[in-house]
Amino acid sequence: MFKNKSYIGISFVILVFGIFVIPKLVSRIQNGDIVKGERLDKVSTGAKEDGKLVEIGPAPKFELTNQNNVLISNESYKGKVYVLEFFFTTCPTICPKMNQSMLEIENKFFGNPNFGIVSITIDPEHDTPKVLKEHADLLGVRSSNWNFLSGEKTAIFDLANKGFNLYAGENSKANGGFEHSGLFALIDKNGNIRCRRDNFGNPILYYDGLDKKGVRDLQQDINVLLKE
């Protein structure tokens, strides 16, 4: 008798569940709401929490000599959005690709006085202003806001490794004698390093100058900062 009552009770619960819950589940599935949630939305879309690019902090200060023997500093780019890289002219590996990425970015924003590029050599003993000028001419650089900079080696290595945390170092076993990052830094008009978030909501910090998507993302975010 008690056993029969238990069956009746369970059947009643299932009936109620079917009447009230299942139709709501079906409706949510049809509307696509069943897979949505605040956390999952952020993961799947990479949405920016505040709708803006992340502000990492002030870019390190620098003062170096450009290809025209003119002293250039971060103050020279005040009020401008700019992209910064570390490279060297005799690099046989990643630098040619980085150069092409920068040329693509230059062409995209050519003629905009509020945009610039900074390319800092990590081999200043070879890359004198004269060599950098020849390199810029060889690349076909047109923008007056694209500066190729050279200076004292220790200061440049400190700027790369301790300032921007973009690795650069000498290595006799590496092709060309140096190793360095292929990443680009994006700096806003106020001198702050900026970046987008990845698909998990984390700041990417820097943009991959060797990757088409990285360059495309960078171009999009330059546009965002130019409008701020």
PyMOL commands that set and color helices and strands:
alter all, ss='L'
color gray80, all
select helices_A, chain A and resi 2-20+22-31+33-35+38-45+74-77+95-109+129-139+153-164+175-177+212-227
alter helices_A, ss='H'
color red, helices_A
select strands_A, chain A and resi 54-58+63-65+71-73+81-87+115-121+146-149+168-170+178-180+183-187+192-195+207-208
alter strands_A, ss='S'
color yellow, strands_A
deselect
rebuild
show_as cartoon
